[in-house]
């Protein structure tokens, strides 16, 4: 498949995604807490050189927090 094209009609999984999900779920915590949440926030904070990042489980939650 051409890496420049996104096949929207096909399911696509990043490499190792199943292992990462199994690892995240093995802690018995919400996916919105724990080490992967922390790792994601750190990447976003570093990439955009910003302060504290808060991840939400939905757009609705994000919009509610923004108001």
Secondary structure, 3 states (H helix, E strand, C coil): CCCCCCCCCCCCCCCCHHHHHHHHHHCCCCCCCCHHHHHHHHHHHHHHCCCCCCCCCCHHHHHHHHC
